[in-house]
Amino acid sequence: TNQPTNQPTNQPTNQPTNQPTNQPTNQQPPLSATVLEAASIGVLLYAMAISVSSPAISVMRNPKLMTFYYLVPCSFVIFAFSFDKGLLSKLLGSKVFRFLGECSFAMYLVHQIVLYAVKRLWGAYIVDVGSMLMFGAIGFAISLAAAIVLRFAVEIPADRFLRARWDRSFRKR
């Protein structure tokens, strides 16, 4: 009467399945990739510190030297981040950093103007490292705010307009 049947049951089994799950995996990035990324940033910062402080290697005296001096550290940074596996890559791929990346061109366009204006207004108050850092922070904040405004007020509308115009010009043909 209680004989086993070959009918499938709806009870869970402890056997692994080969079916992919839709569950997000909270896997930690590999430590080796994170160490490689951090090391590449460290090498670049070290090269920058040496180039500023050492009179023998000073890129300030010989700008052509900068091309070759930074070639290896920058190549190392590009190599380390090209795998997109480390913790720093995941951090830089977050929504906040992607948004800042989208605003970066506008920031590039306005930062010199803003820093010049801030220096003209408050330049007399820059007397030590602390005030210089404050000057830089104020300039950065104003530049970022201006870049965000430019992004939404100019770049995005211009992009939409030009894409629509481009699409219409090819539909007529």
Chimera marker file (.cmm) of the C-alpha trace (Angstrom):
<marker_set name="trace">
<marker id="1" x="0.000" y="0.000" z="0.000" r="1" g="1" b="0" radius="0.5"/>
<marker id="2" x="2.854" y="2.453" z="0.760" r="1" g="1" b="0" radius="0.5"/>
<marker id="3" x="4.861" y="1.684" z="-2.303" r="1" g="1" b="0" radius="0.5"/>
<marker id="4" x="7.090" y="4.404" z="-3.787" r="1" g="1" b="0" radius="0.5"/>
<marker id="5" x="5.966" y="5.900" z="-7.044" r="1" g="1" b="0" radius="0.5"/>
<marker id="6" x="7.964" y="7.531" z="-9.786" r="1" g="1" b="0" radius="0.5"/>
<marker id="7" x="5.794" y="10.630" z="-9.675" r="1" g="1" b="0" radius="0.5"/>
<marker id="8" x="7.620" y="13.952" z="-9.119" r="1" g="1" b="0" radius="0.5"/>
<marker id="9" x="6.921" y="15.646" z="-5.823" r="1" g="1" b="0" radius="0.5"/>
<marker id="10" x="6.850" y="19.345" z="-5.020" r="1" g="1" b="0" radius="0.5"/>
<marker id="11" x="9.041" y="18.908" z="-2.016" r="1" g="1" b="0" radius="0.5"/>
<marker id="12" x="12.473" y="20.596" z="-2.094" r="1" g="1" b="0" radius="0.5"/>
<marker id="13" x="15.505" y="18.389" z="-2.442" r="1" g="1" b="0" radius="0.5"/>
<marker id="14" x="19.017" y="18.987" z="-1.210" r="1" g="1" b="0" radius="0.5"/>
<marker id="15" x="20.506" y="18.184" z="-4.564" r="1" g="1" b="0" radius="0.5"/>
<marker id="16" x="22.081" y="21.072" z="-6.500" r="1" g="1" b="0" radius="0.5"/>
<marker id="17" x="20.396" y="22.053" z="-9.718" r="1" g="1" b="0" radius="0.5"/>
<marker id="18" x="21.964" y="23.384" z="-12.868" r="1" g="1" b="0" radius="0.5"/>
<marker id="19" x="19.225" y="25.967" z="-13.239" r="1" g="1" b="0" radius="0.5"/>
<marker id="20" x="20.394" y="29.589" z="-13.036" r="1" g="1" b="0" radius="0.5"/>
<marker id="21" x="18.751" y="31.544" z="-10.266" r="1" g="1" b="0" radius="0.5"/>
<marker id="22" x="17.515" y="35.109" z="-10.463" r="1" g="1" b="0" radius="0.5"/>
<marker id="23" x="18.877" y="35.823" z="-7.017" r="1" g="1" b="0" radius="0.5"/>
<marker id="24" x="21.511" y="38.575" z="-6.965" r="1" g="1" b="0" radius="0.5"/>
<marker id="25" x="24.870" y="37.348" z="-5.841" r="1" g="1" b="0" radius="0.5"/>
<marker id="26" x="26.578" y="39.355" z="-3.142" r="1" g="1" b="0" radius="0.5"/>
<marker id="27" x="29.996" y="38.149" z="-4.099" r="1" g="1" b="0" radius="0.5"/>
<marker id="28" x="32.907" y="40.164" z="-2.814" r="1" g="1" b="0" radius="0.5"/>
<marker id="29" x="35.320" y="41.425" z="-5.472" r="1" g="1" b="0" radius="0.5"/>
<marker id="30" x="38.516" y="39.377" z="-5.622" r="1" g="1" b="0" radius="0.5"/>
<marker id="31" x="41.127" y="40.669" z="-3.200" r="1" g="1" b="0" radius="0.5"/>
<marker id="32" x="43.882" y="40.373" z="-5.807" r="1" g="1" b="0" radius="0.5"/>
<marker id="33" x="42.026" y="42.725" z="-8.186" r="1" g="1" b="0" radius="0.5"/>
<marker id="34" x="41.427" y="45.250" z="-5.401" r="1" g="1" b="0" radius="0.5"/>
<marker id="35" x="45.090" y="45.108" z="-4.370" r="1" g="1" b="0" radius="0.5"/>
<marker id="36" x="46.173" y="45.583" z="-8.002" r="1" g="1" b="0" radius="0.5"/>
<marker id="37" x="43.912" y="48.641" z="-8.365" r="1" g="1" b="0" radius="0.5"/>
<marker id="38" x="45.096" y="50.162" z="-5.083" r="1" g="1" b="0" radius="0.5"/>
<marker id="39" x="48.722" y="49.485" z="-5.970" r="1" g="1" b="0" radius="0.5"/>
<marker id="40" x="48.330" y="51.178" z="-9.352" r="1" g="1" b="0" radius="0.5"/>
<marker id="41" x="46.869" y="54.289" z="-7.712" r="1" g="1" b="0" radius="0.5"/>
<marker id="42" x="49.697" y="54.212" z="-5.155" r="1" g="1" b="0" radius="0.5"/>
<marker id="43" x="52.347" y="54.007" z="-7.875" r="1" g="1" b="0" radius="0.5"/>
<marker id="44" x="50.773" y="56.936" z="-9.711" r="1" g="1" b="0" radius="0.5"/>
<marker id="45" x="50.578" y="59.065" z="-6.546" r="1" g="1" b="0" radius="0.5"/>
<marker id="46" x="54.183" y="58.181" z="-5.695" r="1" g="1" b="0" radius="0.5"/>
<marker id="47" x="55.315" y="59.205" z="-9.184" r="1" g="1" b="0" radius="0.5"/>
<marker id="48" x="53.440" y="62.479" z="-8.835" r="1" g="1" b="0" radius="0.5"/>
<marker id="49" x="55.009" y="63.186" z="-5.438" r="1" g="1" b="0" radius="0.5"/>
<marker id="50" x="58.512" y="62.406" z="-6.695" r="1" g="1" b="0" radius="0.5"/>
<marker id="51" x="58.082" y="64.512" z="-9.825" r="1" g="1" b="0" radius="0.5"/>
<marker id="52" x="57.082" y="67.560" z="-7.794" r="1" g="1" b="0" radius="0.5"/>
<marker id="53" x="59.601" y="67.211" z="-4.972" r="1" g="1" b="0" radius="0.5"/>
<marker id="54" x="62.717" y="65.972" z="-6.775" r="1" g="1" b="0" radius="0.5"/>
<marker id="55" x="64.670" y="68.622" z="-8.696" r="1" g="1" b="0" radius="0.5"/>
<marker id="56" x="66.338" y="65.925" z="-10.796" r="1" g="1" b="0" radius="0.5"/>
<marker id="57" x="63.045" y="64.567" z="-12.117" r="1" g="1" b="0" radius="0.5"/>
<marker id="58" x="61.014" y="67.758" z="-11.999" r="1" g="1" b="0" radius="0.5"/>
<marker id="59" x="58.482" y="67.726" z="-14.801" r="1" g="1" b="0" radius="0.5"/>
<marker id="60" x="57.926" y="71.403" z="-14.121" r="1" g="1" b="0" radius="0.5"/>
<marker id="61" x="61.295" y="72.214" z="-15.669" r="1" g="1" b="0" radius="0.5"/>
<marker id="62" x="60.950" y="69.853" z="-18.590" r="1" g="1" b="0" radius="0.5"/>
<marker id="63" x="57.328" y="69.301" z="-19.712" r="1" g="1" b="0" radius="0.5"/>
<marker id="64" x="58.429" y="66.795" z="-22.378" r="1" g="1" b="0" radius="0.5"/>
<marker id="65" x="59.695" y="64.581" z="-19.566" r="1" g="1" b="0" radius="0.5"/>
<marker id="66" x="56.153" y="64.351" z="-18.190" r="1" g="1" b="0" radius="0.5"/>
<marker id="67" x="55.020" y="62.293" z="-21.172" r="1" g="1" b="0" radius="0.5"/>
<marker id="68" x="57.556" y="59.574" z="-20.496" r="1" g="1" b="0" radius="0.5"/>
<marker id="69" x="57.634" y="59.883" z="-16.723" r="1" g="1" b="0" radius="0.5"/>
<marker id="70" x="53.913" y="59.248" z="-16.318" r="1" g="1" b="0" radius="0.5"/>
<marker id="71" x="53.634" y="56.698" z="-19.129" r="1" g="1" b="0" radius="0.5"/>
<marker id="72" x="54.366" y="53.647" z="-16.968" r="1" g="1" b="0" radius="0.5"/>
<marker id="73" x="52.248" y="54.624" z="-13.903" r="1" g="1" b="0" radius="0.5"/>
<marker id="74" x="49.268" y="55.633" z="-16.064" r="1" g="1" b="0" radius="0.5"/>
<marker id="75" x="49.589" y="52.439" z="-18.105" r="1" g="1" b="0" radius="0.5"/>
<marker id="76" x="49.589" y="50.467" z="-14.842" r="1" g="1" b="0" radius="0.5"/>
<marker id="77" x="46.378" y="52.232" z="-13.714" r="1" g="1" b="0" radius="0.5"/>
<marker id="78" x="44.682" y="51.513" z="-17.056" r="1" g="1" b="0" radius="0.5"/>
<marker id="79" x="45.792" y="47.871" z="-16.913" r="1" g="1" b="0" radius="0.5"/>
<marker id="80" x="44.626" y="47.404" z="-13.307" r="1" g="1" b="0" radius="0.5"/>
<marker id="81" x="41.198" y="48.910" z="-13.878" r="1" g="1" b="0" radius="0.5"/>
<marker id="82" x="40.630" y="47.249" z="-17.275" r="1" g="1" b="0" radius="0.5"/>
<marker id="83" x="39.581" y="44.006" z="-15.573" r="1" g="1" b="0" radius="0.5"/>
<marker id="84" x="36.710" y="45.787" z="-13.784" r="1" g="1" b="0" radius="0.5"/>
<marker id="85" x="36.849" y="43.239" z="-10.969" r="1" g="1" b="0" radius="0.5"/>
<marker id="86" x="38.139" y="45.063" z="-7.892" r="1" g="1" b="0" radius="0.5"/>
<marker id="87" x="36.415" y="46.995" z="-5.143" r="1" g="1" b="0" radius="0.5"/>
<marker id="88" x="37.606" y="50.339" z="-6.529" r="1" g="1" b="0" radius="0.5"/>
<marker id="89" x="36.149" y="49.487" z="-9.945" r="1" g="1" b="0" radius="0.5"/>
<marker id="90" x="32.818" y="48.671" z="-8.338" r="1" g="1" b="0" radius="0.5"/>
<marker id="91" x="32.925" y="51.934" z="-6.380" r="1" g="1" b="0" radius="0.5"/>
<marker id="92" x="33.768" y="53.979" z="-9.480" r="1" g="1" b="0" radius="0.5"/>
<marker id="93" x="30.945" y="52.218" z="-11.343" r="1" g="1" b="0" radius="0.5"/>
<marker id="94" x="28.323" y="53.367" z="-8.830" r="1" g="1" b="0" radius="0.5"/>
<marker id="95" x="25.521" y="55.740" z="-9.806" r="1" g="1" b="0" radius="0.5"/>
<marker id="96" x="27.134" y="58.700" z="-8.030" r="1" g="1" b="0" radius="0.5"/>
<marker id="97" x="30.428" y="58.360" z="-9.867" r="1" g="1" b="0" radius="0.5"/>
<marker id="98" x="28.702" y="57.727" z="-13.200" r="1" g="1" b="0" radius="0.5"/>
<marker id="99" x="26.725" y="60.946" z="-12.678" r="1" g="1" b="0" radius="0.5"/>
<marker id="100" x="29.937" y="62.823" z="-11.856" r="1" g="1" b="0" radius="0.5"/>
<marker id="101" x="31.477" y="61.361" z="-15.006" r="1" g="1" b="0" radius="0.5"/>
<marker id="102" x="28.566" y="62.671" z="-17.056" r="1" g="1" b="0" radius="0.5"/>
<marker id="103" x="29.154" y="66.144" z="-15.570" r="1" g="1" b="0" radius="0.5"/>
<marker id="104" x="32.928" y="66.005" z="-16.061" r="1" g="1" b="0" radius="0.5"/>
<marker id="105" x="33.026" y="67.712" z="-19.477" r="1" g="1" b="0" radius="0.5"/>
<marker id="106" x="31.009" y="70.665" z="-18.192" r="1" g="1" b="0" radius="0.5"/>
<marker id="107" x="33.282" y="70.749" z="-15.133" r="1" g="1" b="0" radius="0.5"/>
<marker id="108" x="36.295" y="70.853" z="-17.442" r="1" g="1" b="0" radius="0.5"/>
<marker id="109" x="34.756" y="73.808" z="-19.277" r="1" g="1" b="0" radius="0.5"/>
<marker id="110" x="33.931" y="75.916" z="-16.205" r="1" g="1" b="0" radius="0.5"/>
<marker id="111" x="36.553" y="75.097" z="-13.564" r="1" g="1" b="0" radius="0.5"/>
<marker id="112" x="39.228" y="77.538" z="-14.748" r="1" g="1" b="0" radius="0.5"/>
<marker id="113" x="36.737" y="80.401" z="-14.964" r="1" g="1" b="0" radius="0.5"/>
<marker id="114" x="35.352" y="79.643" z="-11.505" r="1" g="1" b="0" radius="0.5"/>
<marker id="115" x="38.786" y="79.251" z="-9.909" r="1" g="1" b="0" radius="0.5"/>
<marker id="116" x="39.914" y="82.523" z="-11.476" r="1" g="1" b="0" radius="0.5"/>
<marker id="117" x="36.821" y="84.307" z="-10.142" r="1" g="1" b="0" radius="0.5"/>
<marker id="118" x="37.215" y="82.806" z="-6.664" r="1" g="1" b="0" radius="0.5"/>
<marker id="119" x="40.878" y="83.782" z="-6.622" r="1" g="1" b="0" radius="0.5"/>
<marker id="120" x="40.051" y="87.352" z="-7.686" r="1" g="1" b="0" radius="0.5"/>
<marker id="121" x="37.421" y="87.631" z="-4.961" r="1" g="1" b="0" radius="0.5"/>
<marker id="122" x="39.225" y="85.904" z="-2.094" r="1" g="1" b="0" radius="0.5"/>
<marker id="123" x="42.848" y="85.681" z="-3.285" r="1" g="1" b="0" radius="0.5"/>
<marker id="124" x="44.081" y="88.152" z="-0.662" r="1" g="1" b="0" radius="0.5"/>
<marker id="125" x="42.862" y="85.805" z="2.069" r="1" g="1" b="0" radius="0.5"/>
<marker id="126" x="45.012" y="82.886" z="0.902" r="1" g="1" b="0" radius="0.5"/>
<marker id="127" x="47.884" y="83.064" z="3.360" r="1" g="1" b="0" radius="0.5"/>
<marker id="128" x="48.614" y="79.441" z="4.306" r="1" g="1" b="0" radius="0.5"/>
<marker id="129" x="47.915" y="75.839" z="3.342" r="1" g="1" b="0" radius="0.5"/>
<marker id="130" x="44.606" y="75.773" z="5.240" r="1" g="1" b="0" radius="0.5"/>
<marker id="131" x="43.251" y="78.796" z="3.415" r="1" g="1" b="0" radius="0.5"/>
<marker id="132" x="44.515" y="77.371" z="0.119" r="1" g="1" b="0" radius="0.5"/>
<marker id="133" x="42.605" y="74.147" z="0.791" r="1" g="1" b="0" radius="0.5"/>
<marker id="134" x="39.507" y="76.163" z="1.632" r="1" g="1" b="0" radius="0.5"/>
<marker id="135" x="39.941" y="78.152" z="-1.602" r="1" g="1" b="0" radius="0.5"/>
<marker id="136" x="40.205" y="74.881" z="-3.526" r="1" g="1" b="0" radius="0.5"/>
<marker id="137" x="37.137" y="73.402" z="-1.817" r="1" g="1" b="0" radius="0.5"/>
<marker id="138" x="35.051" y="76.509" z="-2.523" r="1" g="1" b="0" radius="0.5"/>
<marker id="139" x="36.208" y="76.524" z="-6.142" r="1" g="1" b="0" radius="0.5"/>
<marker id="140" x="35.443" y="72.824" z="-6.508" r="1" g="1" b="0" radius="0.5"/>
<marker id="141" x="31.946" y="73.187" z="-5.022" r="1" g="1" b="0" radius="0.5"/>
<marker id="142" x="31.058" y="76.151" z="-7.240" r="1" g="1" b="0" radius="0.5"/>
<marker id="143" x="32.536" y="74.403" z="-10.308" r="1" g="1" b="0" radius="0.5"/>
<marker id="144" x="30.554" y="71.244" z="-9.590" r="1" g="1" b="0" radius="0.5"/>
<marker id="145" x="27.330" y="73.204" z="-9.107" r="1" g="1" b="0" radius="0.5"/>
<marker id="146" x="27.920" y="75.102" z="-12.360" r="1" g="1" b="0" radius="0.5"/>
<marker id="147" x="28.735" y="71.837" z="-14.177" r="1" g="1" b="0" radius="0.5"/>
<marker id="148" x="25.493" y="70.215" z="-12.981" r="1" g="1" b="0" radius="0.5"/>
<marker id="149" x="23.499" y="73.254" z="-14.126" r="1" g="1" b="0" radius="0.5"/>
<marker id="150" x="25.249" y="73.182" z="-17.518" r="1" g="1" b="0" radius="0.5"/>
<marker id="151" x="24.630" y="69.459" z="-17.853" r="1" g="1" b="0" radius="0.5"/>
<marker id="152" x="20.878" y="69.783" z="-17.367" r="1" g="1" b="0" radius="0.5"/>
<marker id="153" x="20.339" y="73.223" z="-18.925" r="1" g="1" b="0" radius="0.5"/>
<marker id="154" x="22.592" y="72.932" z="-21.985" r="1" g="1" b="0" radius="0.5"/>
<marker id="155" x="24.110" y="69.509" z="-22.662" r="1" g="1" b="0" radius="0.5"/>
<marker id="156" x="21.046" y="67.289" z="-22.332" r="1" g="1" b="0" radius="0.5"/>
<marker id="157" x="18.658" y="69.592" z="-24.281" r="1" g="1" b="0" radius="0.5"/>
<marker id="158" x="21.288" y="70.118" z="-26.997" r="1" g="1" b="0" radius="0.5"/>
<marker id="159" x="21.882" y="66.378" z="-27.224" r="1" g="1" b="0" radius="0.5"/>
<marker id="160" x="18.158" y="65.688" z="-27.607" r="1" g="1" b="0" radius="0.5"/>
<marker id="161" x="17.777" y="68.415" z="-30.222" r="1" g="1" b="0" radius="0.5"/>
<marker id="162" x="20.762" y="67.257" z="-32.275" r="1" g="1" b="0" radius="0.5"/>
<marker id="163" x="19.761" y="63.594" z="-32.113" r="1" g="1" b="0" radius="0.5"/>
<marker id="164" x="16.210" y="64.391" z="-33.219" r="1" g="1" b="0" radius="0.5"/>
<marker id="165" x="17.524" y="66.545" z="-36.057" r="1" g="1" b="0" radius="0.5"/>
<marker id="166" x="19.986" y="63.838" z="-37.081" r="1" g="1" b="0" radius="0.5"/>
<marker id="167" x="17.232" y="61.184" z="-37.074" r="1" g="1" b="0" radius="0.5"/>
<marker id="168" x="14.901" y="63.376" z="-39.157" r="1" g="1" b="0" radius="0.5"/>
<marker id="169" x="17.568" y="64.082" z="-41.740" r="1" g="1" b="0" radius="0.5"/>
<marker id="170" x="18.074" y="60.385" z="-42.367" r="1" g="1" b="0" radius="0.5"/>
<marker id="171" x="14.370" y="59.475" z="-42.400" r="1" g="1" b="0" radius="0.5"/>
<marker id="172" x="13.781" y="61.718" z="-45.428" r="1" g="1" b="0" radius="0.5"/>
<marker id="173" x="16.283" y="59.803" z="-47.549" r="1" g="1" b="0" radius="0.5"/>
<link id1="1" id2="2" r="1" g="1" b="0" radius="0.2"/>
<link id1="2" id2="3" r="1" g="1" b="0" radius="0.2"/>
<link id1="3" id2="4" r="1" g="1" b="0" radius="0.2"/>
<link id1="4" id2="5" r="1" g="1" b="0" radius="0.2"/>
<link id1="5" id2="6" r="1" g="1" b="0" radius="0.2"/>
<link id1="6" id2="7" r="1" g="1" b="0" radius="0.2"/>
<link id1="7" id2="8" r="1" g="1" b="0" radius="0.2"/>
<link id1="8" id2="9" r="1" g="1" b="0" radius="0.2"/>
<link id1="9" id2="10" r="1" g="1" b="0" radius="0.2"/>
<link id1="10" id2="11" r="1" g="1" b="0" radius="0.2"/>
<link id1="11" id2="12" r="1" g="1" b="0" radius="0.2"/>
<link id1="12" id2="13" r="1" g="1" b="0" radius="0.2"/>
<link id1="13" id2="14" r="1" g="1" b="0" radius="0.2"/>
<link id1="14" id2="15" r="1" g="1" b="0" radius="0.2"/>
<link id1="15" id2="16" r="1" g="1" b="0" radius="0.2"/>
<link id1="16" id2="17" r="1" g="1" b="0" radius="0.2"/>
<link id1="17" id2="18" r="1" g="1" b="0" radius="0.2"/>
<link id1="18" id2="19" r="1" g="1" b="0" radius="0.2"/>
<link id1="19" id2="20" r="1" g="1" b="0" radius="0.2"/>
<link id1="20" id2="21" r="1" g="1" b="0" radius="0.2"/>
<link id1="21" id2="22" r="1" g="1" b="0" radius="0.2"/>
<link id1="22" id2="23" r="1" g="1" b="0" radius="0.2"/>
<link id1="23" id2="24" r="1" g="1" b="0" radius="0.2"/>
<link id1="24" id2="25" r="1" g="1" b="0" radius="0.2"/>
<link id1="25" id2="26" r="1" g="1" b="0" radius="0.2"/>
<link id1="26" id2="27" r="1" g="1" b="0" radius="0.2"/>
<link id1="27" id2="28" r="1" g="1" b="0" radius="0.2"/>
<link id1="28" id2="29" r="1" g="1" b="0" radius="0.2"/>
<link id1="29" id2="30" r="1" g="1" b="0" radius="0.2"/>
<link id1="30" id2="31" r="1" g="1" b="0" radius="0.2"/>
<link id1="31" id2="32" r="1" g="1" b="0" radius="0.2"/>
<link id1="32" id2="33" r="1" g="1" b="0" radius="0.2"/>
<link id1="33" id2="34" r="1" g="1" b="0" radius="0.2"/>
<link id1="34" id2="35" r="1" g="1" b="0" radius="0.2"/>
<link id1="35" id2="36" r="1" g="1" b="0" radius="0.2"/>
<link id1="36" id2="37" r="1" g="1" b="0" radius="0.2"/>
<link id1="37" id2="38" r="1" g="1" b="0" radius="0.2"/>
<link id1="38" id2="39" r="1" g="1" b="0" radius="0.2"/>
<link id1="39" id2="40" r="1" g="1" b="0" radius="0.2"/>
<link id1="40" id2="41" r="1" g="1" b="0" radius="0.2"/>
<link id1="41" id2="42" r="1" g="1" b="0" radius="0.2"/>
<link id1="42" id2="43" r="1" g="1" b="0" radius="0.2"/>
<link id1="43" id2="44" r="1" g="1" b="0" radius="0.2"/>
<link id1="44" id2="45" r="1" g="1" b="0" radius="0.2"/>
<link id1="45" id2="46" r="1" g="1" b="0" radius="0.2"/>
<link id1="46" id2="47" r="1" g="1" b="0" radius="0.2"/>
<link id1="47" id2="48" r="1" g="1" b="0" radius="0.2"/>
<link id1="48" id2="49" r="1" g="1" b="0" radius="0.2"/>
<link id1="49" id2="50" r="1" g="1" b="0" radius="0.2"/>
<link id1="50" id2="51" r="1" g="1" b="0" radius="0.2"/>
<link id1="51" id2="52" r="1" g="1" b="0" radius="0.2"/>
<link id1="52" id2="53" r="1" g="1" b="0" radius="0.2"/>
<link id1="53" id2="54" r="1" g="1" b="0" radius="0.2"/>
<link id1="54" id2="55" r="1" g="1" b="0" radius="0.2"/>
<link id1="55" id2="56" r="1" g="1" b="0" radius="0.2"/>
<link id1="56" id2="57" r="1" g="1" b="0" radius="0.2"/>
<link id1="57" id2="58" r="1" g="1" b="0" radius="0.2"/>
<link id1="58" id2="59" r="1" g="1" b="0" radius="0.2"/>
<link id1="59" id2="60" r="1" g="1" b="0" radius="0.2"/>
<link id1="60" id2="61" r="1" g="1" b="0" radius="0.2"/>
<link id1="61" id2="62" r="1" g="1" b="0" radius="0.2"/>
<link id1="62" id2="63" r="1" g="1" b="0" radius="0.2"/>
<link id1="63" id2="64" r="1" g="1" b="0" radius="0.2"/>
<link id1="64" id2="65" r="1" g="1" b="0" radius="0.2"/>
<link id1="65" id2="66" r="1" g="1" b="0" radius="0.2"/>
<link id1="66" id2="67" r="1" g="1" b="0" radius="0.2"/>
<link id1="67" id2="68" r="1" g="1" b="0" radius="0.2"/>
<link id1="68" id2="69" r="1" g="1" b="0" radius="0.2"/>
<link id1="69" id2="70" r="1" g="1" b="0" radius="0.2"/>
<link id1="70" id2="71" r="1" g="1" b="0" radius="0.2"/>
<link id1="71" id2="72" r="1" g="1" b="0" radius="0.2"/>
<link id1="72" id2="73" r="1" g="1" b="0" radius="0.2"/>
<link id1="73" id2="74" r="1" g="1" b="0" radius="0.2"/>
<link id1="74" id2="75" r="1" g="1" b="0" radius="0.2"/>
<link id1="75" id2="76" r="1" g="1" b="0" radius="0.2"/>
<link id1="76" id2="77" r="1" g="1" b="0" radius="0.2"/>
<link id1="77" id2="78" r="1" g="1" b="0" radius="0.2"/>
<link id1="78" id2="79" r="1" g="1" b="0" radius="0.2"/>
<link id1="79" id2="80" r="1" g="1" b="0" radius="0.2"/>
<link id1="80" id2="81" r="1" g="1" b="0" radius="0.2"/>
<link id1="81" id2="82" r="1" g="1" b="0" radius="0.2"/>
<link id1="82" id2="83" r="1" g="1" b="0" radius="0.2"/>
<link id1="83" id2="84" r="1" g="1" b="0" radius="0.2"/>
<link id1="84" id2="85" r="1" g="1" b="0" radius="0.2"/>
<link id1="85" id2="86" r="1" g="1" b="0" radius="0.2"/>
<link id1="86" id2="87" r="1" g="1" b="0" radius="0.2"/>
<link id1="87" id2="88" r="1" g="1" b="0" radius="0.2"/>
<link id1="88" id2="89" r="1" g="1" b="0" radius="0.2"/>
<link id1="89" id2="90" r="1" g="1" b="0" radius="0.2"/>
<link id1="90" id2="91" r="1" g="1" b="0" radius="0.2"/>
<link id1="91" id2="92" r="1" g="1" b="0" radius="0.2"/>
<link id1="92" id2="93" r="1" g="1" b="0" radius="0.2"/>
<link id1="93" id2="94" r="1" g="1" b="0" radius="0.2"/>
<link id1="94" id2="95" r="1" g="1" b="0" radius="0.2"/>
<link id1="95" id2="96" r="1" g="1" b="0" radius="0.2"/>
<link id1="96" id2="97" r="1" g="1" b="0" radius="0.2"/>
<link id1="97" id2="98" r="1" g="1" b="0" radius="0.2"/>
<link id1="98" id2="99" r="1" g="1" b="0" radius="0.2"/>
<link id1="99" id2="100" r="1" g="1" b="0" radius="0.2"/>
<link id1="100" id2="101" r="1" g="1" b="0" radius="0.2"/>
<link id1="101" id2="102" r="1" g="1" b="0" radius="0.2"/>
<link id1="102" id2="103" r="1" g="1" b="0" radius="0.2"/>
<link id1="103" id2="104" r="1" g="1" b="0" radius="0.2"/>
<link id1="104" id2="105" r="1" g="1" b="0" radius="0.2"/>
<link id1="105" id2="106" r="1" g="1" b="0" radius="0.2"/>
<link id1="106" id2="107" r="1" g="1" b="0" radius="0.2"/>
<link id1="107" id2="108" r="1" g="1" b="0" radius="0.2"/>
<link id1="108" id2="109" r="1" g="1" b="0" radius="0.2"/>
<link id1="109" id2="110" r="1" g="1" b="0" radius="0.2"/>
<link id1="110" id2="111" r="1" g="1" b="0" radius="0.2"/>
<link id1="111" id2="112" r="1" g="1" b="0" radius="0.2"/>
<link id1="112" id2="113" r="1" g="1" b="0" radius="0.2"/>
<link id1="113" id2="114" r="1" g="1" b="0" radius="0.2"/>
<link id1="114" id2="115" r="1" g="1" b="0" radius="0.2"/>
<link id1="115" id2="116" r="1" g="1" b="0" radius="0.2"/>
<link id1="116" id2="117" r="1" g="1" b="0" radius="0.2"/>
<link id1="117" id2="118" r="1" g="1" b="0" radius="0.2"/>
<link id1="118" id2="119" r="1" g="1" b="0" radius="0.2"/>
<link id1="119" id2="120" r="1" g="1" b="0" radius="0.2"/>
<link id1="120" id2="121" r="1" g="1" b="0" radius="0.2"/>
<link id1="121" id2="122" r="1" g="1" b="0" radius="0.2"/>
<link id1="122" id2="123" r="1" g="1" b="0" radius="0.2"/>
<link id1="123" id2="124" r="1" g="1" b="0" radius="0.2"/>
<link id1="124" id2="125" r="1" g="1" b="0" radius="0.2"/>
<link id1="125" id2="126" r="1" g="1" b="0" radius="0.2"/>
<link id1="126" id2="127" r="1" g="1" b="0" radius="0.2"/>
<link id1="127" id2="128" r="1" g="1" b="0" radius="0.2"/>
<link id1="128" id2="129" r="1" g="1" b="0" radius="0.2"/>
<link id1="129" id2="130" r="1" g="1" b="0" radius="0.2"/>
<link id1="130" id2="131" r="1" g="1" b="0" radius="0.2"/>
<link id1="131" id2="132" r="1" g="1" b="0" radius="0.2"/>
<link id1="132" id2="133" r="1" g="1" b="0" radius="0.2"/>
<link id1="133" id2="134" r="1" g="1" b="0" radius="0.2"/>
<link id1="134" id2="135" r="1" g="1" b="0" radius="0.2"/>
<link id1="135" id2="136" r="1" g="1" b="0" radius="0.2"/>
<link id1="136" id2="137" r="1" g="1" b="0" radius="0.2"/>
<link id1="137" id2="138" r="1" g="1" b="0" radius="0.2"/>
<link id1="138" id2="139" r="1" g="1" b="0" radius="0.2"/>
<link id1="139" id2="140" r="1" g="1" b="0" radius="0.2"/>
<link id1="140" id2="141" r="1" g="1" b="0" radius="0.2"/>
<link id1="141" id2="142" r="1" g="1" b="0" radius="0.2"/>
<link id1="142" id2="143" r="1" g="1" b="0" radius="0.2"/>
<link id1="143" id2="144" r="1" g="1" b="0" radius="0.2"/>
<link id1="144" id2="145" r="1" g="1" b="0" radius="0.2"/>
<link id1="145" id2="146" r="1" g="1" b="0" radius="0.2"/>
<link id1="146" id2="147" r="1" g="1" b="0" radius="0.2"/>
<link id1="147" id2="148" r="1" g="1" b="0" radius="0.2"/>
<link id1="148" id2="149" r="1" g="1" b="0" radius="0.2"/>
<link id1="149" id2="150" r="1" g="1" b="0" radius="0.2"/>
<link id1="150" id2="151" r="1" g="1" b="0" radius="0.2"/>
<link id1="151" id2="152" r="1" g="1" b="0" radius="0.2"/>
<link id1="152" id2="153" r="1" g="1" b="0" radius="0.2"/>
<link id1="153" id2="154" r="1" g="1" b="0" radius="0.2"/>
<link id1="154" id2="155" r="1" g="1" b="0" radius="0.2"/>
<link id1="155" id2="156" r="1" g="1" b="0" radius="0.2"/>
<link id1="156" id2="157" r="1" g="1" b="0" radius="0.2"/>
<link id1="157" id2="158" r="1" g="1" b="0" radius="0.2"/>
<link id1="158" id2="159" r="1" g="1" b="0" radius="0.2"/>
<link id1="159" id2="160" r="1" g="1" b="0" radius="0.2"/>
<link id1="160" id2="161" r="1" g="1" b="0" radius="0.2"/>
<link id1="161" id2="162" r="1" g="1" b="0" radius="0.2"/>
<link id1="162" id2="163" r="1" g="1" b="0" radius="0.2"/>
<link id1="163" id2="164" r="1" g="1" b="0" radius="0.2"/>
<link id1="164" id2="165" r="1" g="1" b="0" radius="0.2"/>
<link id1="165" id2="166" r="1" g="1" b="0" radius="0.2"/>
<link id1="166" id2="167" r="1" g="1" b="0" radius="0.2"/>
<link id1="167" id2="168" r="1" g="1" b="0" radius="0.2"/>
<link id1="168" id2="169" r="1" g="1" b="0" radius="0.2"/>
<link id1="169" id2="170" r="1" g="1" b="0" radius="0.2"/>
<link id1="170" id2="171" r="1" g="1" b="0" radius="0.2"/>
<link id1="171" id2="172" r="1" g="1" b="0" radius="0.2"/>
<link id1="172" id2="173" r="1" g="1" b="0" radius="0.2"/>
</marker_set>
